[in-house]
Amino acid sequence: MEKFEPKILAFLCNWCAYAAADLAGVSRFQYPSNVKPLRVMCSARVDPLYIIKALKAGWDGILVSG
Amino acid sequence: MTEVTESIRGQGELDSTTFSLELDAAEMTAKSETLRWLVGKEVSLTTKGDVYGRKWDVGQFEEILSAVLKREYQKNLIYIALKEGSTSVREISERTGLQLGKISYLISDLEKTNQVIFKGHSEGIPVFESAS
């Protein structure tokens, strides 16, 4: 049986989490490729509606980091 | 990210059609005037106080906010179930998983705001309809 690969949308704060993800990339650390990063200027900018709409659109999980 | 991915992998695929009722109700709740109003008042209520000069504790405010949102969410579940064609309290209960007493209580709230109309009785069972 094929391993389930979840689709994850990550809302990342420009000033910390996105910078960390970027640094991980630059430093060639490996992280799962099924996480789609979405840069926001602040994690407080993420409206709960975005999360609900993303789940309705078919994403399996949402990560808000900042 | 690896931990999050593993956690979601463990939970399995999310079929949004299975949870369409819950997701629609959550969307209605997040869009609601009640949420905007309460969140907008939070800072002034917890720092300056209310019209009676009572300063609210942040924890107490958030407890009330959660309770209000839970109630809004349940009302939205009922409203959507009625829109989808459920008519009696028992049918709504089967669709939403809410208790019969809770539904009767919340339906009267929905009637007050003209979101739900009492249509009469069908074989002795009260029948409701969504207003729009």
N, CA and C atoms of all chains as a GROMACS GRO file, in nm:
protein
  594
    1MET      N    1   0.083  -0.120   0.000
    1MET     CA    2   0.000   0.000   0.000
    1MET      C    3   0.088   0.126   0.000
    2GLU      N    4   0.049   0.223  -0.081
    2GLU     CA    5   0.126   0.347  -0.092
    2GLU      C    6   0.115   0.430   0.036
    3LYS      N    7   0.228   0.487   0.078
    3LYS     CA    8   0.228   0.566   0.201
    3LYS      C    9   0.153   0.697   0.176
    4PHE      N   10   0.066   0.731   0.272
    4PHE     CA   11  -0.013   0.853   0.258
    4PHE      C   12   0.076   0.976   0.274
    5GLU      N   13   0.075   1.063   0.175
    5GLU     CA   14   0.153   1.186   0.183
    5GLU      C   15   0.058   1.303   0.205
    6PRO      N   16   0.053   1.356   0.328
    6PRO     CA   17  -0.044   1.464   0.353
    6PRO      C   18  -0.004   1.593   0.283
    7LYS      N   19  -0.106   1.671   0.248
    7LYS     CA   20  -0.082   1.804   0.191
    7LYS      C   21  -0.095   1.903   0.307
    8ILE      N   22   0.012   1.972   0.336
    8ILE     CA   23   0.011   2.064   0.451
    8ILE      C   24   0.041   2.206   0.405
    9LEU      N   25  -0.042   2.298   0.450
    9LEU     CA   26  -0.020   2.439   0.418
    9LEU      C   27   0.038   2.506   0.542
   10ALA      N   28   0.152   2.571   0.526
   10ALA     CA   29   0.216   2.636   0.642
   10ALA      C   30   0.215   2.788   0.625
   11PHE      N   31   0.146   2.854   0.716
   11PHE     CA   32   0.149   3.001   0.718
   11PHE      C   33   0.271   3.038   0.803
   12LEU      N   34   0.371   3.098   0.742
   12LEU     CA   35   0.494   3.128   0.814
   12LEU      C   36   0.516   3.278   0.825
   13CYS      N   37   0.548   3.323   0.944
   13CYS     CA   38   0.574   3.464   0.969
   13CYS      C   39   0.705   3.504   0.898
   14ASN      N   40   0.701   3.612   0.828
   14ASN     CA   41   0.817   3.661   0.752
   14ASN      C   42   0.941   3.676   0.840
   15TRP      N   43   0.919   3.718   0.966
   15TRP     CA   44   1.031   3.760   1.050
   15TRP      C   45   1.092   3.646   1.132
   16CYS      N   46   1.024   3.535   1.145
   16CYS     CA   47   1.084   3.427   1.224
   16CYS      C   48   1.071   3.291   1.155
   17ALA      N   49   0.948   3.238   1.147
   17ALA     CA   50   0.933   3.101   1.095
   17ALA      C   51   0.975   3.089   0.949
   18TYR      N   52   0.941   3.191   0.870
   18TYR     CA   53   0.979   3.184   0.728
   18TYR      C   54   1.131   3.194   0.715
   19ALA      N   55   1.189   3.283   0.796
   19ALA     CA   56   1.334   3.299   0.796
   19ALA      C   57   1.402   3.168   0.838
   20ALA      N   58   1.339   3.101   0.935
   20ALA     CA   59   1.394   2.972   0.982
   20ALA      C   60   1.386   2.867   0.871
   21ALA      N   61   1.271   2.864   0.801
   21ALA     CA   62   1.255   2.767   0.692
   21ALA      C   63   1.355   2.797   0.581
   22ASP      N   64   1.374   2.926   0.556
   22ASP     CA   65   1.468   2.969   0.453
   22ASP      C   66   1.611   2.928   0.492
   23LEU      N   67   1.641   2.950   0.618
   23LEU     CA   68   1.775   2.916   0.668
   23LEU      C   69   1.799   2.765   0.659
   24ALA      N   70   1.691   2.689   0.690
   24ALA     CA   71   1.701   2.543   0.680
   24ALA      C   72   1.734   2.503   0.537
   25GLY      N   73   1.670   2.572   0.443
   25GLY     CA   74   1.695   2.544   0.301
   25GLY      C   75   1.837   2.579   0.262
   26VAL      N   76   1.880   2.699   0.304
   26VAL     CA   77   2.015   2.747   0.270
   26VAL      C   78   2.121   2.655   0.333
   27SER      N   79   2.091   2.609   0.455
   27SER     CA   80   2.186   2.523   0.526
   27SER      C   81   2.176   2.376   0.482
   28ARG      N   82   2.087   2.354   0.387
   28ARG     CA   83   2.066   2.219   0.330
   28ARG      C   84   2.020   2.116   0.433
   29PHE      N   85   1.940   2.163   0.531
   29PHE     CA   86   1.874   2.068   0.620
   29PHE      C   87   1.755   2.014   0.544
   30GLN      N   88   1.723   1.888   0.568
   30GLN     CA   89   1.610   1.832   0.496
   30GLN      C   90   1.482   1.844   0.579
   31TYR      N   91   1.376   1.884   0.511
   31TYR     CA   92   1.244   1.879   0.575
   31TYR      C   93   1.142   1.832   0.472
   32PRO      N   94   1.026   1.779   0.518
   32PRO     CA   95   0.933   1.715   0.425
   32PRO      C   96   0.890   1.809   0.312
   33SER      N   97   0.881   1.753   0.194
   33SER     CA   98   0.847   1.834   0.077
   33SER      C   99   0.696   1.855   0.062
   34ASN      N  100   0.618   1.786   0.147
   34ASN     CA  101   0.472   1.803   0.132
   34ASN      C  102   0.417   1.921   0.212
   35VAL      N  103   0.507   2.003   0.266
   35VAL     CA  104   0.464   2.126   0.334
   35VAL      C  105   0.480   2.242   0.237
   36LYS      N  106   0.371   2.310   0.210
   36LYS     CA  107   0.376   2.425   0.119
   36LYS      C  108   0.384   2.552   0.204
   37PRO      N  109   0.499   2.621   0.204
   37PRO     CA  110   0.508   2.742   0.286
   37PRO      C  111   0.436   2.860   0.222
   38LEU      N  112   0.367   2.935   0.304
   38LEU     CA  113   0.299   3.056   0.257
   38LEU      C  114   0.342   3.169   0.350
   39ARG      N  115   0.418   3.262   0.296
   39ARG     CA  116   0.474   3.369   0.380
   39ARG      C  117   0.369   3.476   0.409
   40VAL      N  118   0.356   3.508   0.538
   40VAL     CA  119   0.269   3.620   0.578
   40VAL      C  120   0.356   3.718   0.657
   41MET      N  121   0.316   3.843   0.659
   41MET     CA  122   0.400   3.942   0.726
   41MET      C  123   0.396   3.930   0.879
   42CYS      N  124   0.294   3.862   0.929
   42CYS     CA  125   0.284   3.834   1.073
   42CYS      C  126   0.188   3.719   1.090
   43SER      N  127   0.218   3.626   1.182
   43SER     CA  128   0.126   3.512   1.199
   43SER      C  129  -0.008   3.560   1.255
   44ALA      N  130  -0.009   3.678   1.319
   44ALA     CA  131  -0.136   3.733   1.369
   44ALA      C  132  -0.226   3.777   1.254
   45ARG      N  133  -0.167   3.786   1.136
   45ARG     CA  134  -0.244   3.827   1.018
   45ARG      C  135  -0.331   3.711   0.965
   46VAL      N  136  -0.304   3.591   1.016
   46VAL     CA  137  -0.377   3.474   0.966
   46VAL      C  138  -0.516   3.469   1.028
   47ASP      N  139  -0.614   3.490   0.944
   47ASP     CA  140  -0.754   3.487   0.987
   47ASP      C  141  -0.797   3.341   1.002
   48PRO      N  142  -0.876   3.309   1.105
   48PRO     CA  143  -0.926   3.170   1.117
   48PRO      C  144  -0.998   3.123   0.991
   49LEU      N  145  -1.055   3.220   0.920
   49LEU     CA  146  -1.126   3.185   0.796
   49LEU      C  147  -1.033   3.123   0.692
   50TYR      N  148  -0.908   3.171   0.688
   50TYR     CA  149  -0.811   3.116   0.592
   50TYR      C  150  -0.791   2.967   0.620
   51ILE      N  151  -0.787   2.933   0.749
   51ILE     CA  152  -0.763   2.794   0.788
   51ILE      C  153  -0.881   2.706   0.746
   52ILE      N  154  -1.001   2.756   0.774
   52ILE     CA  155  -1.122   2.680   0.738
   52ILE      C  156  -1.130   2.664   0.586
   53LYS      N  157  -1.103   2.774   0.514
   53LYS     CA  158  -1.110   2.768   0.368
   53LYS      C  159  -1.004   2.671   0.311
   54ALA      N  160  -0.887   2.670   0.373
   54ALA     CA  161  -0.782   2.578   0.326
   54ALA      C  162  -0.826   2.433   0.348
   55LEU      N  163  -0.886   2.405   0.462
   55LEU     CA  164  -0.932   2.268   0.489
   55LEU      C  165  -1.042   2.229   0.391
   56LYS      N  166  -1.130   2.326   0.359
   56LYS     CA  167  -1.237   2.299   0.263
   56LYS      C  168  -1.180   2.278   0.122
   57ALA      N  169  -1.067   2.343   0.096
   57ALA     CA  170  -1.005   2.332  -0.037
   57ALA      C  171  -0.927   2.203  -0.056
   58GLY      N  172  -0.917   2.124   0.052
   58GLY     CA  173  -0.856   1.992   0.036
   58GLY      C  174  -0.721   1.973   0.105
   59TRP      N  175  -0.673   2.072   0.178
   59TRP     CA  176  -0.547   2.052   0.251
   59TRP      C  177  -0.575   1.959   0.369
   60ASP      N  178  -0.479   1.874   0.400
   60ASP     CA  179  -0.499   1.778   0.511
   60ASP      C  180  -0.463   1.840   0.645
   61GLY      N  181  -0.375   1.937   0.642
   61GLY     CA  182  -0.334   2.000   0.769
   61GLY      C  183  -0.285   2.141   0.746
   62ILE      N  184  -0.296   2.222   0.850
   62ILE     CA  185  -0.251   2.360   0.843
   62ILE      C  186  -0.153   2.385   0.958
   63LEU      N  187  -0.046   2.456   0.927
   63LEU     CA  188   0.051   2.493   1.031
   63LEU      C  189   0.062   2.645   1.031
   64VAL      N  190   0.041   2.704   1.148
   64VAL     CA  191   0.061   2.848   1.159
   64VAL      C  192   0.181   2.865   1.251
   65SER      N  193   0.285   2.927   1.202
   65SER     CA  194   0.406   2.938   1.282
   65SER      C  195   0.460   3.080   1.278
   66GLY      N  196   0.494   3.130   1.396
   66GLY     CA  197   0.548   3.266   1.401
   66GLY      C  198   0.590   3.302   1.541
   67MET      N  199   0.875   2.077   1.130
   67MET     CA  200   0.789   2.042   1.016
   67MET      C  201   0.775   1.891   1.002
   68THR      N  202   0.884   1.821   1.033
   68THR     CA  203   0.879   1.675   1.025
   68THR      C  204   0.775   1.621   1.125
   69GLU      N  205   0.776   1.679   1.246
   69GLU     CA  206   0.681   1.635   1.350
   69GLU      C  207   0.537   1.659   1.306
   70VAL      N  208   0.514   1.778   1.251
   70VAL     CA  209   0.377   1.812   1.206
   70VAL      C  210   0.334   1.717   1.095
   71THR      N  211   0.424   1.695   1.001
   71THR     CA  212   0.391   1.606   0.889
   71THR      C  213   0.359   1.465   0.939
   72GLU      N  214   0.440   1.416   1.032
   72GLU     CA  215   0.416   1.281   1.086
   72GLU      C  216   0.283   1.275   1.161
   73SER      N  217   0.254   1.382   1.235
   73SER     CA  218   0.129   1.387   1.311
   73SER      C  219   0.008   1.382   1.217
   74ILE      N  220   0.016   1.462   1.110
   74ILE     CA  221  -0.097   1.466   1.015
   74ILE      C  222  -0.105   1.336   0.936
   75ARG      N  223   0.010   1.280   0.906
   75ARG     CA  224   0.012   1.150   0.836
   75ARG      C  225  -0.059   1.045   0.922
   76GLY      N  226  -0.032   1.051   1.052
   76GLY     CA  227  -0.095   0.958   1.146
   76GLY      C  228  -0.246   0.974   1.154
   77GLN      N  229  -0.292   1.098   1.137
   77GLN     CA  230  -0.437   1.124   1.144
   77GLN      C  231  -0.508   1.084   1.016
   78GLY      N  232  -0.432   1.070   0.908
   78GLY     CA  233  -0.491   1.027   0.781
   78GLY      C  234  -0.544   1.143   0.700
   79GLU      N  235  -0.592   1.107   0.582
   79GLU     CA  236  -0.640   1.208   0.486
   79GLU      C  237  -0.766   1.277   0.538
   80LEU      N  238  -0.775   1.406   0.514
   80LEU     CA  239  -0.896   1.479   0.554
   80LEU      C  240  -0.989   1.487   0.434
   81ASP      N  241  -1.104   1.421   0.447
   81ASP     CA  242  -1.203   1.429   0.341
   81ASP      C  243  -1.296   1.544   0.377
   82SER      N  244  -1.277   1.658   0.310
   82SER     CA  245  -1.355   1.777   0.348
   82SER      C  246  -1.505   1.760   0.323
   83THR      N  247  -1.544   1.667   0.234
   83THR     CA  248  -1.687   1.649   0.209
   83THR      C  249  -1.755   1.583   0.328
   84THR      N  250  -1.681   1.496   0.400
   84THR     CA  251  -1.737   1.430   0.519
   84THR      C  252  -1.766   1.533   0.628
   85PHE      N  253  -1.680   1.636   0.635
   85PHE     CA  254  -1.695   1.736   0.741
   85PHE      C  255  -1.752   1.867   0.687
   86SER      N  256  -1.824   1.859   0.576
   86SER     CA  257  -1.872   1.983   0.514
   86SER      C  258  -1.964   2.061   0.608
   87LEU      N  259  -2.050   1.991   0.682
   87LEU     CA  260  -2.142   2.059   0.775
   87LEU      C  261  -2.062   2.133   0.882
   88GLU      N  262  -1.967   2.064   0.942
   88GLU     CA  263  -1.886   2.123   1.049
   88GLU      C  264  -1.802   2.239   0.996
   89LEU      N  265  -1.743   2.221   0.877
   89LEU     CA  266  -1.658   2.327   0.820
   89LEU      C  267  -1.741   2.449   0.782
   90ASP      N  268  -1.861   2.425   0.726
   90ASP     CA  269  -1.948   2.538   0.691
   90ASP      C  270  -1.991   2.614   0.816
   91ALA      N  271  -2.024   2.539   0.921
   91ALA     CA  272  -2.066   2.604   1.047
   91ALA      C  273  -1.951   2.682   1.108
   92ALA      N  274  -1.831   2.625   1.101
   92ALA     CA  275  -1.713   2.694   1.154
   92ALA      C  276  -1.685   2.821   1.073
   93GLU      N  277  -1.705   2.812   0.941
   93GLU     CA  278  -1.683   2.929   0.856
   93GLU      C  279  -1.784   3.040   0.890
   94MET      N  280  -1.909   3.001   0.907
   94MET     CA  281  -2.012   3.100   0.944
   94MET      C  282  -1.978   3.166   1.077
   95THR      N  283  -1.928   3.084   1.172
   95THR     CA  284  -1.894   3.137   1.305
   95THR      C  285  -1.777   3.235   1.295
   96ALA      N  286  -1.676   3.198   1.216
   96ALA     CA  287  -1.558   3.286   1.202
   96ALA      C  288  -1.594   3.416   1.131
   97LYS      N  289  -1.696   3.411   1.046
   97LYS     CA  290  -1.738   3.531   0.973
   97LYS      C  291  -1.834   3.617   1.053
   98SER      N  292  -1.882   3.563   1.166
   98SER     CA  293  -1.995   3.628   1.234
   98SER      C  294  -1.961   3.762   1.299
   99GLU      N  295  -2.065   3.842   1.310
   99GLU     CA  296  -2.053   3.974   1.373
   99GLU      C  297  -2.016   3.957   1.521
  100THR      N  298  -2.070   3.852   1.582
  100THR     CA  299  -2.044   3.827   1.725
  100THR      C  300  -1.894   3.815   1.752
  101LEU      N  301  -1.826   3.737   1.669
  101LEU     CA  302  -1.682   3.717   1.688
  101LEU      C  303  -1.607   3.849   1.670
  102ARG      N  304  -1.640   3.921   1.561
  102ARG     CA  305  -1.572   4.049   1.536
  102ARG      C  306  -1.593   4.146   1.652
  103TRP      N  307  -1.717   4.149   1.701
  103TRP     CA  308  -1.753   4.242   1.809
  103TRP      C  309  -1.676   4.207   1.936
  104LEU      N  310  -1.675   4.079   1.971
  104LEU     CA  311  -1.609   4.037   2.096
  104LEU      C  312  -1.458   4.057   2.090
  105VAL      N  313  -1.398   4.019   1.977
  105VAL     CA  314  -1.252   4.036   1.962
  105VAL      C  315  -1.217   4.184   1.964
  106GLY      N  316  -1.303   4.264   1.900
  106GLY     CA  317  -1.279   4.409   1.897
  106GLY      C  318  -1.286   4.473   2.035
  107LYS      N  319  -1.364   4.413   2.124
  107LYS     CA  320  -1.382   4.470   2.258
  107LYS      C  321  -1.279   4.418   2.359
  108GLU      N  322  -1.208   4.312   2.322
  108GLU     CA  323  -1.122   4.243   2.419
  108GLU      C  324  -1.023   4.336   2.490
  109VAL      N  325  -0.948   4.413   2.410
  109VAL     CA  326  -0.843   4.497   2.470
  109VAL      C  327  -0.903   4.600   2.565
  110SER      N  328  -1.009   4.667   2.520
  110SER     CA  329  -1.066   4.771   2.607
  110SER      C  330  -1.130   4.711   2.734
  111LEU      N  331  -1.192   4.595   2.721
  111LEU     CA  332  -1.255   4.532   2.839
  111LEU      C  333  -1.151   4.482   2.939
  112THR      N  334  -1.037   4.435   2.888
  112THR     CA  335  -0.937   4.378   2.979
  112THR      C  336  -0.835   4.482   3.029
  113THR      N  337  -0.832   4.599   2.966
  113THR     CA  338  -0.737   4.702   3.014
  113THR      C  339  -0.808   4.821   3.079
  114LYS      N  340  -0.912   4.871   3.010
  114LYS     CA  341  -0.981   4.989   3.065
  114LYS      C  342  -1.104   4.950   3.149
  115GLY      N  343  -1.168   4.841   3.111
  115GLY     CA  344  -1.288   4.798   3.183
  115GLY      C  345  -1.413   4.825   3.102
  116ASP      N  346  -1.527   4.774   3.152
  116ASP     CA  347  -1.654   4.791   3.081
  116ASP      C  348  -1.722   4.922   3.124
  117VAL      N  349  -1.847   4.941   3.080
  117VAL     CA  350  -1.917   5.067   3.111
  117VAL      C  351  -1.940   5.086   3.261
  118TYR      N  352  -1.933   4.978   3.338
  118TYR     CA  353  -1.949   4.987   3.484
  118TYR      C  354  -1.814   5.001   3.555
  119GLY      N  355  -1.708   5.011   3.475
  119GLY     CA  356  -1.574   5.028   3.532
  119GLY      C  357  -1.511   4.898   3.579
  120ARG      N  358  -1.572   4.784   3.545
  120ARG     CA  359  -1.516   4.654   3.588
  120ARG      C  360  -1.411   4.609   3.487
  121LYS      N  361  -1.290   4.586   3.534
  121LYS     CA  362  -1.184   4.537   3.445
  121LYS      C  363  -1.193   4.385   3.438
  122TRP      N  364  -1.197   4.334   3.317
  122TRP     CA  365  -1.211   4.189   3.300
  122TRP      C  366  -1.075   4.122   3.298
  123ASP      N  367  -1.072   4.005   3.361
  123ASP     CA  368  -0.953   3.921   3.359
  123ASP      C  369  -0.943   3.856   3.219
  124VAL      N  370  -0.823   3.849   3.162
  124VAL     CA  371  -0.807   3.795   3.026
  124VAL      C  372  -0.859   3.650   3.018
  125GLY      N  373  -0.825   3.570   3.118
  125GLY     CA  374  -0.869   3.430   3.120
  125GLY      C  375  -1.020   3.419   3.123
  126GLN      N  376  -1.082   3.504   3.206
  126GLN     CA  377  -1.228   3.503   3.220
  126GLN      C  378  -1.293   3.545   3.086
  127PHE      N  379  -1.233   3.647   3.023
  127PHE     CA  380  -1.286   3.694   2.895
  127PHE      C  381  -1.278   3.584   2.790
  128GLU      N  382  -1.163   3.517   2.786
  128GLU     CA  383  -1.145   3.412   2.684
  128GLU      C  384  -1.236   3.293   2.708
  129GLU      N  385  -1.266   3.267   2.835
  129GLU     CA  386  -1.360   3.160   2.869
  129GLU      C  387  -1.499   3.193   2.813
  130ILE      N  388  -1.538   3.318   2.833
  130ILE     CA  389  -1.669   3.363   2.784
  130ILE      C  390  -1.670   3.363   2.631
  131LEU      N  391  -1.561   3.409   2.572
  131LEU     CA  392  -1.549   3.411   2.425
  131LEU      C  393  -1.565   3.269   2.369
  132SER      N  394  -1.499   3.172   2.431
  132SER     CA  395  -1.510   3.033   2.385
  132SER      C  396  -1.653   2.982   2.397
  133ALA      N  397  -1.718   3.015   2.510
  133ALA     CA  398  -1.855   2.968   2.532
  133ALA      C  399  -1.950   3.030   2.429
  134VAL      N  400  -1.931   3.158   2.401
  134VAL     CA  401  -2.017   3.227   2.303
  134VAL      C  402  -1.996   3.168   2.164
  135LEU      N  403  -1.870   3.143   2.130
  135LEU     CA  404  -1.842   3.088   1.996
  135LEU      C  405  -1.893   2.945   1.981
  136LYS      N  406  -1.888   2.869   2.089
  136LYS     CA  407  -1.940   2.732   2.085
  136LYS      C  408  -2.090   2.735   2.057
  137ARG      N  409  -2.157   2.827   2.123
  137ARG     CA  410  -2.302   2.842   2.106
  137ARG      C  411  -2.334   2.887   1.963
  138GLU      N  412  -2.258   2.984   1.912
  138GLU     CA  413  -2.276   3.031   1.773
  138GLU      C  414  -2.256   2.916   1.675
  139TYR      N  415  -2.150   2.838   1.700
  139TYR     CA  416  -2.118   2.727   1.612
  139TYR      C  417  -2.233   2.625   1.610
  140GLN      N  418  -2.287   2.595   1.729
  140GLN     CA  419  -2.397   2.498   1.737
  140GLN      C  420  -2.522   2.553   1.667
  141LYS      N  421  -2.547   2.683   1.683
  141LYS     CA  422  -2.661   2.745   1.615
  141LYS      C  423  -2.643   2.736   1.463
  142ASN      N  424  -2.519   2.757   1.418
  142ASN     CA  425  -2.492   2.749   1.274
  142ASN      C  426  -2.507   2.607   1.221
  143LEU      N  427  -2.468   2.509   1.305
  143LEU     CA  428  -2.488   2.368   1.265
  143LEU      C  429  -2.636   2.342   1.241
  144ILE      N  430  -2.719   2.390   1.333
  144ILE     CA  431  -2.864   2.369   1.323
  144ILE      C  432  -2.919   2.439   1.198
  145TYR      N  433  -2.875   2.564   1.180
  145TYR     CA  434  -2.922   2.643   1.066
  145TYR      C  435  -2.888   2.574   0.933
  146ILE      N  436  -2.766   2.524   0.922
  146ILE     CA  437  -2.724   2.458   0.798
  146ILE      C  438  -2.800   2.326   0.779
  147ALA      N  439  -2.818   2.253   0.889
  147ALA     CA  440  -2.894   2.127   0.881
  147ALA      C  441  -3.036   2.154   0.832
  148LEU      N  442  -3.096   2.263   0.879
  148LEU     CA  443  -3.231   2.299   0.834
  148LEU      C  444  -3.229   2.336   0.686
  149LYS      N  445  -3.127   2.408   0.646
  149LYS     CA  446  -3.114   2.448   0.505
  149LYS      C  447  -3.098   2.327   0.414
  150GLU      N  448  -3.030   2.224   0.468
  150GLU     CA  449  -3.006   2.103   0.389
  150GLU      C  450  -3.129   2.013   0.380
  151GLY      N  451  -3.232   2.046   0.458
  151GLY     CA  452  -3.356   1.970   0.446
  151GLY      C  453  -3.405   1.899   0.570
  152SER      N  454  -3.326   1.899   0.678
  152SER     CA  455  -3.377   1.841   0.803
  152SER      C  456  -3.487   1.935   0.852
  153THR      N  457  -3.592   1.877   0.909
  153THR     CA  458  -3.703   1.964   0.950
  153THR      C  459  -3.736   1.953   1.100
  154SER      N  460  -3.726   1.833   1.155
  154SER     CA  461  -3.761   1.817   1.296
  154SER      C  462  -3.637   1.818   1.384
  155VAL      N  463  -3.660   1.837   1.513
  155VAL     CA  464  -3.549   1.840   1.610
  155VAL      C  465  -3.473   1.707   1.606
  156ARG      N  466  -3.548   1.598   1.594
  156ARG     CA  467  -3.483   1.466   1.591
  156ARG      C  468  -3.395   1.448   1.467
  157GLU      N  469  -3.445   1.496   1.353
  157GLU     CA  470  -3.365   1.487   1.228
  157GLU      C  471  -3.237   1.571   1.241
  158ILE      N  472  -3.252   1.691   1.299
  158ILE     CA  473  -3.136   1.780   1.316
  158ILE      C  474  -3.034   1.712   1.409
  159SER      N  475  -3.085   1.647   1.512
  159SER     CA  476  -2.997   1.578   1.607
  159SER      C  477  -2.918   1.468   1.537
  160GLU      N  478  -2.988   1.393   1.450
  160GLU     CA  479  -2.919   1.285   1.376
  160GLU      C  480  -2.811   1.341   1.285
  161ARG      N  481  -2.838   1.456   1.225
  161ARG     CA  482  -2.743   1.516   1.129
  161ARG      C  483  -2.625   1.582   1.201
  162THR      N  484  -2.653   1.650   1.313
  162THR     CA  485  -2.548   1.729   1.377
  162THR      C  486  -2.480   1.660   1.496
  163GLY      N  487  -2.551   1.566   1.557
  163GLY     CA  488  -2.496   1.499   1.676
  163GLY      C  489  -2.523   1.577   1.803
  164LEU      N  490  -2.599   1.686   1.793
  164LEU     CA  491  -2.632   1.763   1.914
  164LEU      C  492  -2.748   1.696   1.988
  165GLN      N  493  -2.756   1.725   2.117
  165GLN     CA  494  -2.864   1.665   2.197
  165GLN      C  495  -2.998   1.734   2.166
  166LEU      N  496  -3.107   1.658   2.182
  166LEU     CA  497  -3.240   1.709   2.148
  166LEU      C  498  -3.274   1.837   2.226
  167GLY      N  499  -3.247   1.834   2.356
  167GLY     CA  500  -3.279   1.950   2.440
  167GLY      C  501  -3.203   2.073   2.398
  168LYS      N  502  -3.077   2.053   2.365
  168LYS     CA  503  -2.991   2.163   2.322
  168LYS      C  504  -3.045   2.225   2.193
  169ILE      N  505  -3.090   2.138   2.102
  169ILE     CA  506  -3.142   2.187   1.973
  169ILE      C  507  -3.268   2.270   1.995
  170SER      N  508  -3.360   2.219   2.077
  170SER     CA  509  -3.484   2.294   2.105
  170SER      C  510  -3.452   2.430   2.162
  171TYR      N  511  -3.356   2.433   2.252
  171TYR     CA  512  -3.316   2.558   2.318
  171TYR      C  513  -3.256   2.656   2.217
  172LEU      N  514  -3.170   2.606   2.129
  172LEU     CA  515  -3.103   2.695   2.034
  172LEU      C  516  -3.196   2.734   1.918
  173ILE      N  517  -3.291   2.648   1.885
  173ILE     CA  518  -3.386   2.682   1.777
  173ILE      C  519  -3.469   2.803   1.818
  174SER      N  520  -3.505   2.810   1.945
  174SER     CA  521  -3.585   2.925   1.989
  174SER      C  522  -3.503   3.054   1.976
  175ASP      N  523  -3.372   3.042   1.995
  175ASP     CA  524  -3.283   3.157   1.975
  175ASP      C  525  -3.280   3.198   1.828
  176LEU      N  526  -3.274   3.098   1.742
  176LEU     CA  527  -3.270   3.123   1.596
  176LEU      C  528  -3.403   3.182   1.548
  177GLU      N  529  -3.513   3.142   1.615
  177GLU     CA  530  -3.644   3.198   1.580
  177GLU      C  531  -3.652   3.346   1.616
  178LYS      N  532  -3.590   3.380   1.731
  178LYS     CA  533  -3.593   3.520   1.776
  178LYS      C  534  -3.522   3.612   1.677
  179THR      N  535  -3.418   3.560   1.612
  179THR     CA  536  -3.343   3.642   1.516
  179THR      C  537  -3.393   3.619   1.373
  180ASN      N  538  -3.509   3.557   1.361
  180ASN     CA  539  -3.574   3.532   1.232
  180ASN      C  540  -3.490   3.451   1.134
  181GLN      N  541  -3.405   3.367   1.185
  181GLN     CA  542  -3.326   3.280   1.097
  181GLN      C  543  -3.399   3.149   1.072
  182VAL      N  544  -3.487   3.115   1.165
  182VAL     CA  545  -3.563   2.990   1.155
  182VAL      C  546  -3.711   3.021   1.176
  183ILE      N  547  -3.795   2.952   1.097
  183ILE     CA  548  -3.940   2.973   1.108
  183ILE      C  549  -4.004   2.843   1.152
  184PHE      N  550  -4.098   2.855   1.247
  184PHE     CA  551  -4.177   2.739   1.289
  184PHE      C  552  -4.289   2.721   1.187
  185LYS      N  553  -4.291   2.604   1.121
  185LYS     CA  554  -4.387   2.582   1.012
  185LYS      C  555  -4.515   2.513   1.058
  186GLY      N  556  -4.521   2.470   1.181
  186GLY     CA  557  -4.640   2.399   1.228
  186GLY      C  558  -4.606   2.257   1.270
  187HIS      N  559  -4.706   2.170   1.268
  187HIS     CA  560  -4.684   2.032   1.309
  187HIS      C  561  -4.707   1.936   1.193
  188SER      N  562  -4.626   1.833   1.188
  188SER     CA  563  -4.648   1.727   1.090
  188SER      C  564  -4.654   1.597   1.168
  189GLU      N  565  -4.774   1.537   1.170
  189GLU     CA  566  -4.801   1.416   1.250
  189GLU      C  567  -4.760   1.435   1.395
  190GLY      N  568  -4.793   1.551   1.447
  190GLY     CA  569  -4.765   1.580   1.588
  190GLY      C  570  -4.623   1.624   1.617
  191ILE      N  571  -4.540   1.630   1.515
  191ILE     CA  572  -4.399   1.668   1.536
  191ILE      C  573  -4.378   1.813   1.488
  192PRO      N  574  -4.321   1.899   1.573
  192PRO     CA  575  -4.295   2.037   1.530
  192PRO      C  576  -4.196   2.039   1.412
  193VAL      N  577  -4.230   2.120   1.314
  193VAL     CA  578  -4.149   2.127   1.192
  193VAL      C  579  -4.095   2.269   1.174
  194PHE      N  580  -3.967   2.278   1.140
  194PHE     CA  581  -3.902   2.409   1.124
  194PHE      C  582  -3.842   2.422   0.984
  195GLU      N  583  -3.813   2.546   0.950
  195GLU     CA  584  -3.753   2.574   0.820
  195GLU      C  585  -3.656   2.691   0.834
  196SER      N  586  -3.548   2.691   0.757
  196SER     CA  587  -3.458   2.807   0.763
  196SER      C  588  -3.524   2.922   0.688
  197ALA      N  589  -3.505   3.044   0.737
  197ALA     CA  590  -3.577   3.158   0.682
  197ALA      C  591  -3.523   3.207   0.548
  198SER      N  592  -3.394   3.186   0.524
  198SER     CA  593  -3.340   3.236   0.396
  198SER      C  594  -3.254   3.131   0.328
   0.00000   0.00000   0.00000
